[in-house]
Amino acid sequence: MLRILNRTSRLVAPGVRTFSSEAAGQQKPLVITEVDDKTGYATVTLNRPPVNSLNLELLTAISETLDDLQNNKSRGMILTSSSNTVFSAGLDIMEMYKPNQDRLREFWSTLQDVWFKLYGSPFATVAAINGHAPAGGCLLSLCCEYRIMCPKYTIGLNETQLGIVAPTWFQASLRNTVSRRESELALTLGKMYSTEEALKVGLIDEIVESKEKALERATNFLNLFRKISPVARAMTKQALRSKDIVELEDNRTQDIDLFVYAVNQPMVQKGLEVYLENLKKKAAQK
């Protein structure tokens, strides 16, 4: 049995239900969610071409999708990308360059929401990383419990290369995955790892040759929990991650204030301007 479900329309057909989260005026859904009725697993696909830059609208769609999955008692989630070369290019620079201050605060608050919901999700999560995953793209994958990556791509929290400090909760997500020493080196250098390097330090768990294989292996990982009590599994995961979650909950407003202050600093704005100019030059050379 396949069922296809859309927020604006509904089509019934025979084992997968498809949900799409669309922003106002958006032609294509920003997030596509396919739920396999047989396994109860959801495949969530980021769908903001060309590189899934995380703007306010995409973050809102991800947040709403995570709410839907929790409300529907999802048995597991696989996060991937519709792009052939980029998982997510990270935070949309245009949200931070010469920003509208109210939107800037909402943007960061929504990113916090996504982190809370994904990092602390009661259901098991896997990132099928089928492209480059810098900065915010890396963060999304770190929130998941297992990471499977295709070869010849890069991944890492490279904020310092842009003159930006990765927030403490970004740092906590990395420390939860690799050693504290590796985290310190990676964060201060703004290091981007190749797929092979990421596997060596434990940033990812597997390398596979294709997205299709990544989705297959992700399903195999989720299957490991089929005989485990969902309640016991969720409580154990959340206990392990609760310190990081509570720390941000207790300092959420201060974190937003700090982000807004930092982004508005002239040196940061200049750095973002230079970065955007470099992107334009690269695009012109193609």
ROZAMAR-788593 format. One record per residue (C-alpha): residue number from 0; residue in one letter; x, y, z. Coordinates in steps of 0.05 Angstrom, whole numbers, plus 5000, padded with zeros to 4 digits. Example, Ala and Ser with C-alpha at 12.3 -4.5 7.8 and 13.67 -1.06 7.14 Angstrom:
2
+-----+------+------+------+------+
! seq ! type !   c1 !   c2 !   c3 !
+-----+------+------+------+------+
!   0 !    A ! 5246 ! 4910 ! 5156 !
!   1 !    S ! 5273 ! 4979 ! 5143 !
+-----+------+------+------+------+
END
This chain:
286
+-----+------+------+------+------+
! seq ! type !   c1 !   c2 !   c3 !
+-----+------+------+------+------+
!   0 !    M ! 5000 ! 5000 ! 5000 !
!   1 !    L ! 5027 ! 5068 ! 4980 !
!   2 !    R ! 4993 ! 5130 ! 5005 !
!   3 !    I ! 5014 ! 5199 ! 4982 !
!   4 !    L ! 4994 ! 5257 ! 5026 !
!   5 !    N ! 5004 ! 5330 ! 5012 !
!   6 !    R ! 4986 ! 5388 ! 5057 !
!   7 !    T ! 4947 ! 5421 ! 5002 !
!   8 !    S ! 4920 ! 5360 ! 4966 !
!   9 !    R ! 4912 ! 5286 ! 4978 !
!  10 !    L ! 4924 ! 5228 ! 4932 !
!  11 !    V ! 4917 ! 5156 ! 4953 !
!  12 !    A ! 4960 ! 5104 ! 4919 !
!  13 !    P ! 4997 ! 5039 ! 4940 !
!  14 !    G ! 5065 ! 5038 ! 5023 !
!  15 !    V ! 5089 ! 5111 ! 5023 !
!  16 !    R ! 5056 ! 5173 ! 5049 !
!  17 !    T ! 5085 ! 5238 ! 5024 !
!  18 !    F ! 5080 ! 5304 ! 5061 !
!  19 !    S ! 5106 ! 5369 ! 5033 !
!  20 !    S ! 5120 ! 5433 ! 5072 !
!  21 !    E ! 5111 ! 5494 ! 5028 !
!  22 !    A ! 5125 ! 5567 ! 5044 !
!  23 !    A ! 5076 ! 5620 ! 5022 !
!  24 !    G ! 5085 ! 5633 ! 4948 !
!  25 !    Q ! 5133 ! 5575 ! 4942 !
!  26 !    Q ! 5124 ! 5535 ! 4878 !
!  27 !    K ! 5158 ! 5472 ! 4903 !
!  28 !    P ! 5158 ! 5443 ! 4973 !
!  29 !    L ! 5218 ! 5461 ! 5015 !
!  30 !    V ! 5215 ! 5395 ! 5052 !
!  31 !    I ! 5188 ! 5330 ! 5025 !
!  32 !    T ! 5170 ! 5275 ! 5075 !
!  33 !    E ! 5157 ! 5204 ! 5052 !
!  34 !    V ! 5131 ! 5156 ! 5105 !
!  35 !    D ! 5137 ! 5082 ! 5091 !
!  36 !    D ! 5074 ! 5051 ! 5121 !
!  37 !    K ! 5108 ! 4983 ! 5127 !
!  38 !    T ! 5166 ! 5006 ! 5169 !
!  39 !    G ! 5139 ! 5070 ! 5198 !
!  40 !    Y ! 5203 ! 5106 ! 5177 !
!  41 !    A ! 5202 ! 5176 ! 5147 !
!  42 !    T ! 5251 ! 5200 ! 5094 !
!  43 !    V ! 5256 ! 5276 ! 5099 !
!  44 !    T ! 5286 ! 5309 ! 5038 !
!  45 !    L ! 5312 ! 5381 ! 5039 !
!  46 !    N ! 5288 ! 5413 ! 4975 !
!  47 !    R ! 5311 ! 5485 ! 4969 !
!  48 !    P ! 5353 ! 5488 ! 4905 !
!  49 !    P ! 5408 ! 5498 ! 4889 !
!  50 !    V ! 5444 ! 5483 ! 4955 !
!  51 !    N ! 5391 ! 5478 ! 5010 !
!  52 !    S ! 5415 ! 5543 ! 5044 !
!  53 !    L ! 5379 ! 5547 ! 5111 !
!  54 !    N ! 5337 ! 5610 ! 5108 !
!  55 !    L ! 5279 ! 5625 ! 5154 !
!  56 !    E ! 5228 ! 5592 ! 5109 !
!  57 !    L ! 5267 ! 5527 ! 5102 !
!  58 !    L ! 5281 ! 5524 ! 5177 !
!  59 !    T ! 5207 ! 5535 ! 5190 !
!  60 !    A ! 5189 ! 5478 ! 5143 !
!  61 !    I ! 5239 ! 5432 ! 5177 !
!  62 !    S ! 5212 ! 5451 ! 5246 !
!  63 !    E ! 5140 ! 5437 ! 5224 !
!  64 !    T ! 5161 ! 5371 ! 5193 !
!  65 !    L ! 5194 ! 5349 ! 5259 !
!  66 !    D ! 5130 ! 5368 ! 5295 !
!  67 !    D ! 5089 ! 5325 ! 5246 !
!  68 !    L ! 5135 ! 5265 ! 5256 !
!  69 !    Q ! 5131 ! 5270 ! 5331 !
!  70 !    N ! 5056 ! 5279 ! 5332 !
!  71 !    N ! 5048 ! 5219 ! 5286 !
!  72 !    K ! 5095 ! 5178 ! 5330 !
!  73 !    S ! 5146 ! 5165 ! 5276 !
!  74 !    R ! 5189 ! 5102 ! 5286 !
!  75 !    G ! 5250 ! 5134 ! 5254 !
!  76 !    M ! 5273 ! 5188 ! 5207 !
!  77 !    I ! 5324 ! 5192 ! 5150 !
!  78 !    L ! 5347 ! 5262 ! 5132 !
!  79 !    T ! 5375 ! 5273 ! 5061 !
!  80 !    S ! 5377 ! 5323 ! 5003 !
!  81 !    S ! 5345 ! 5329 ! 4935 !
!  82 !    S ! 5411 ! 5358 ! 4908 !
!  83 !    N ! 5461 ! 5313 ! 4875 !
!  84 !    T ! 5521 ! 5349 ! 4904 !
!  85 !    V ! 5501 ! 5387 ! 4967 !
!  86 !    F ! 5468 ! 5361 ! 5031 !
!  87 !    S ! 5460 ! 5432 ! 5057 !
!  88 !    A ! 5507 ! 5492 ! 5047 !
!  89 !    G ! 5489 ! 5516 ! 5117 !
!  90 !    L ! 5458 ! 5581 ! 5140 !
!  91 !    D ! 5435 ! 5628 ! 5086 !
!  92 !    I ! 5485 ! 5685 ! 5087 !
!  93 !    M ! 5431 ! 5733 ! 5062 !
!  94 !    E ! 5394 ! 5724 ! 5128 !
!  95 !    M ! 5455 ! 5755 ! 5163 !
!  96 !    Y ! 5481 ! 5805 ! 5112 !
!  97 !    K ! 5450 ! 5874 ! 5124 !
!  98 !    P ! 5393 ! 5840 ! 5160 !
!  99 !    N ! 5324 ! 5861 ! 5182 !
! 100 !    Q ! 5331 ! 5858 ! 5257 !
! 101 !    D ! 5264 ! 5827 ! 5273 !
! 102 !    R ! 5272 ! 5774 ! 5219 !
! 103 !    L ! 5343 ! 5761 ! 5244 !
! 104 !    R ! 5318 ! 5744 ! 5314 !
! 105 !    E ! 5263 ! 5700 ! 5286 !
! 106 !    F ! 5313 ! 5665 ! 5241 !
! 107 !    W ! 5359 ! 5647 ! 5299 !
! 108 !    S ! 5301 ! 5627 ! 5344 !
! 109 !    T ! 5275 ! 5580 ! 5290 !
! 110 !    L ! 5344 ! 5549 ! 5282 !
! 111 !    Q ! 5343 ! 5537 ! 5357 !
! 112 !    D ! 5275 ! 5504 ! 5350 !
! 113 !    V ! 5301 ! 5458 ! 5296 !
! 114 !    W ! 5361 ! 5439 ! 5339 !
! 115 !    F ! 5318 ! 5425 ! 5400 !
! 116 !    K ! 5270 ! 5381 ! 5360 !
! 117 !    L ! 5322 ! 5343 ! 5320 !
! 118 !    Y ! 5376 ! 5335 ! 5373 !
! 119 !    G ! 5325 ! 5314 ! 5425 !
! 120 !    S ! 5277 ! 5276 ! 5381 !
! 121 !    P ! 5244 ! 5215 ! 5413 !
! 122 !    F ! 5250 ! 5176 ! 5347 !
! 123 !    A ! 5315 ! 5150 ! 5319 !
! 124 !    T ! 5348 ! 5193 ! 5265 !
! 125 !    V ! 5399 ! 5181 ! 5209 !
! 126 !    A ! 5432 ! 5231 ! 5162 !
! 127 !    A ! 5442 ! 5205 ! 5092 !
! 128 !    I ! 5493 ! 5257 ! 5070 !
! 129 !    N ! 5493 ! 5256 ! 4994 !
! 130 !    G ! 5533 ! 5320 ! 4984 !
! 131 !    H ! 5575 ! 5374 ! 5017 !
! 132 !    A ! 5554 ! 5392 ! 5088 !
! 133 !    P ! 5589 ! 5455 ! 5115 !
! 134 !    A ! 5568 ! 5494 ! 5177 !
! 135 !    G ! 5492 ! 5488 ! 5187 !
! 136 !    G ! 5491 ! 5427 ! 5141 !
! 137 !    C ! 5541 ! 5394 ! 5186 !
! 138 !    L ! 5499 ! 5415 ! 5247 !
! 139 !    L ! 5437 ! 5381 ! 5220 !
! 140 !    S ! 5475 ! 5316 ! 5209 !
! 141 !    L ! 5507 ! 5321 ! 5279 !
! 142 !    C ! 5438 ! 5324 ! 5310 !
! 143 !    C ! 5423 ! 5256 ! 5281 !
! 144 !    E ! 5446 ! 5193 ! 5316 !
! 145 !    Y ! 5479 ! 5161 ! 5256 !
! 146 !    R ! 5513 ! 5190 ! 5194 !
! 147 !    I ! 5524 ! 5157 ! 5127 !
! 148 !    M ! 5561 ! 5196 ! 5074 !
! 149 !    C ! 5577 ! 5190 ! 5000 !
! 150 !    P ! 5650 ! 5198 ! 4978 !
! 151 !    K ! 5685 ! 5259 ! 4949 !
! 152 !    Y ! 5647 ! 5309 ! 4992 !
! 153 !    T ! 5666 ! 5352 ! 5052 !
! 154 !    I ! 5635 ! 5364 ! 5121 !
! 155 !    G ! 5651 ! 5408 ! 5181 !
! 156 !    L ! 5635 ! 5468 ! 5224 !
! 157 !    N ! 5675 ! 5521 ! 5187 !
! 158 !    E ! 5647 ! 5583 ! 5221 !
! 159 !    T ! 5715 ! 5612 ! 5241 !
! 160 !    Q ! 5735 ! 5616 ! 5168 !
! 161 !    L ! 5678 ! 5667 ! 5161 !
! 162 !    G ! 5698 ! 5705 ! 5223 !
! 163 !    I ! 5639 ! 5675 ! 5262 !
! 164 !    V ! 5640 ! 5637 ! 5328 !
! 165 !    A ! 5602 ! 5571 ! 5329 !
! 166 !    P ! 5551 ! 5576 ! 5387 !
! 167 !    T ! 5560 ! 5531 ! 5447 !
! 168 !    W ! 5504 ! 5485 ! 5424 !
! 169 !    F ! 5538 ! 5476 ! 5357 !
! 170 !    Q ! 5600 ! 5458 ! 5395 !
! 171 !    A ! 5562 ! 5410 ! 5441 !
! 172 !    S ! 5534 ! 5373 ! 5380 !
! 173 !    L ! 5605 ! 5362 ! 5354 !
! 174 !    R ! 5633 ! 5341 ! 5423 !
! 175 !    N ! 5576 ! 5291 ! 5427 !
! 176 !    T ! 5604 ! 5259 ! 5364 !
! 177 !    V ! 5680 ! 5263 ! 5363 !
! 178 !    S ! 5732 ! 5272 ! 5418 !
! 179 !    R ! 5738 ! 5337 ! 5456 !
! 180 !    R ! 5808 ! 5346 ! 5429 !
! 181 !    E ! 5785 ! 5335 ! 5357 !
! 182 !    S ! 5727 ! 5383 ! 5369 !
! 183 !    E ! 5774 ! 5438 ! 5393 !
! 184 !    L ! 5819 ! 5431 ! 5332 !
! 185 !    A ! 5761 ! 5427 ! 5284 !
! 186 !    L ! 5723 ! 5487 ! 5313 !
! 187 !    T ! 5783 ! 5533 ! 5320 !
! 188 !    L ! 5809 ! 5517 ! 5251 !
! 189 !    G ! 5740 ! 5517 ! 5219 !
! 190 !    K ! 5762 ! 5451 ! 5189 !
! 191 !    M ! 5726 ! 5418 ! 5131 !
! 192 !    Y ! 5737 ! 5342 ! 5129 !
! 193 !    S ! 5736 ! 5298 ! 5068 !
! 194 !    T ! 5690 ! 5238 ! 5072 !
! 195 !    E ! 5749 ! 5193 ! 5088 !
! 196 !    E ! 5776 ! 5241 ! 5141 !
! 197 !    A ! 5707 ! 5247 ! 5172 !
! 198 !    L ! 5702 ! 5171 ! 5179 !
! 199 !    K ! 5771 ! 5167 ! 5210 !
! 200 !    V ! 5755 ! 5216 ! 5267 !
! 201 !    G ! 5684 ! 5189 ! 5277 !
! 202 !    L ! 5647 ! 5248 ! 5249 !
! 203 !    I ! 5609 ! 5199 ! 5204 !
! 204 !    D ! 5595 ! 5125 ! 5214 !
! 205 !    E ! 5596 ! 5097 ! 5143 !
! 206 !    I ! 5617 ! 5112 ! 5072 !
! 207 !    V ! 5573 ! 5087 ! 5015 !
! 208 !    E ! 5578 ! 5097 ! 4940 !
! 209 !    S ! 5509 ! 5128 ! 4927 !
! 210 !    K ! 5449 ! 5161 ! 4957 !
! 211 !    E ! 5408 ! 5098 ! 4943 !
! 212 !    K ! 5457 ! 5057 ! 4983 !
! 213 !    A ! 5458 ! 5109 ! 5038 !
! 214 !    L ! 5382 ! 5105 ! 5045 !
! 215 !    E ! 5386 ! 5029 ! 5047 !
! 216 !    R ! 5440 ! 5030 ! 5101 !
! 217 !    A ! 5400 ! 5082 ! 5140 !
! 218 !    T ! 5340 ! 5036 ! 5140 !
! 219 !    N ! 5385 ! 4979 ! 5165 !
! 220 !    F ! 5407 ! 5024 ! 5223 !
! 221 !    L ! 5336 ! 5041 ! 5242 !
! 222 !    N ! 5319 ! 4967 ! 5239 !
! 223 !    L ! 5368 ! 4955 ! 5296 !
! 224 !    F ! 5316 ! 4986 ! 5344 !
! 225 !    R ! 5257 ! 4944 ! 5322 !
! 226 !    K ! 5262 ! 4899 ! 5383 !
! 227 !    I ! 5281 ! 4955 ! 5431 !
! 228 !    S ! 5227 ! 4990 ! 5472 !
! 229 !    P ! 5214 ! 5057 ! 5438 !
! 230 !    V ! 5202 ! 5090 ! 5505 !
! 231 !    A ! 5266 ! 5063 ! 5537 !
! 232 !    R ! 5306 ! 5081 ! 5475 !
! 233 !    A ! 5278 ! 5153 ! 5473 !
! 234 !    M ! 5288 ! 5164 ! 5547 !
! 235 !    T ! 5360 ! 5139 ! 5544 !
! 236 !    K ! 5377 ! 5183 ! 5485 !
! 237 !    Q ! 5346 ! 5244 ! 5517 !
! 238 !    A ! 5381 ! 5231 ! 5583 !
! 239 !    L ! 5448 ! 5228 ! 5546 !
! 240 !    R ! 5433 ! 5294 ! 5510 !
! 241 !    S ! 5394 ! 5331 ! 5564 !
! 242 !    K ! 5452 ! 5372 ! 5592 !
! 243 !    D ! 5463 ! 5406 ! 5524 !
! 244 !    I ! 5388 ! 5417 ! 5514 !
! 245 !    V ! 5377 ! 5446 ! 5584 !
! 246 !    E ! 5437 ! 5492 ! 5576 !
! 247 !    L ! 5407 ! 5524 ! 5514 !
! 248 !    E ! 5337 ! 5526 ! 5543 !
! 249 !    D ! 5363 ! 5564 ! 5603 !
! 250 !    N ! 5401 ! 5613 ! 5559 !
! 251 !    R ! 5358 ! 5618 ! 5498 !
! 252 !    T ! 5344 ! 5692 ! 5498 !
! 253 !    Q ! 5416 ! 5709 ! 5514 !
! 254 !    D ! 5438 ! 5665 ! 5457 !
! 255 !    I ! 5394 ! 5703 ! 5408 !
! 256 !    D ! 5418 ! 5770 ! 5436 !
! 257 !    L ! 5491 ! 5748 ! 5428 !
! 258 !    F ! 5479 ! 5724 ! 5356 !
! 259 !    V ! 5445 ! 5789 ! 5336 !
! 260 !    Y ! 5500 ! 5830 ! 5369 !
! 261 !    A ! 5555 ! 5790 ! 5334 !
! 262 !    V ! 5523 ! 5791 ! 5265 !
! 263 !    N ! 5515 ! 5867 ! 5268 !
! 264 !    Q ! 5589 ! 5879 ! 5283 !
! 265 !    P ! 5623 ! 5917 ! 5225 !
! 266 !    M ! 5678 ! 5865 ! 5219 !
! 267 !    V ! 5628 ! 5808 ! 5212 !
! 268 !    Q ! 5587 ! 5847 ! 5160 !
! 269 !    K ! 5651 ! 5861 ! 5122 !
! 270 !    G ! 5670 ! 5788 ! 5124 !
! 271 !    L ! 5602 ! 5767 ! 5098 !
! 272 !    E ! 5607 ! 5819 ! 5042 !
! 273 !    V ! 5675 ! 5792 ! 5021 !
! 274 !    Y ! 5647 ! 5721 ! 5022 !
! 275 !    L ! 5588 ! 5741 ! 4978 !
! 276 !    E ! 5635 ! 5777 ! 4929 !
! 277 !    N ! 5678 ! 5714 ! 4924 !
! 278 !    L ! 5616 ! 5673 ! 4910 !
! 279 !    K ! 5596 ! 5720 ! 4853 !
! 280 !    K ! 5666 ! 5716 ! 4823 !
! 281 !    K ! 5665 ! 5640 ! 4824 !
! 282 !    A ! 5596 ! 5640 ! 4792 !
! 283 !    A ! 5619 ! 5688 ! 4737 !
! 284 !    Q ! 5679 ! 5643 ! 4722 !
! 285 !    K ! 5634 ! 5583 ! 4708 !
+-----+------+------+------+------+
END
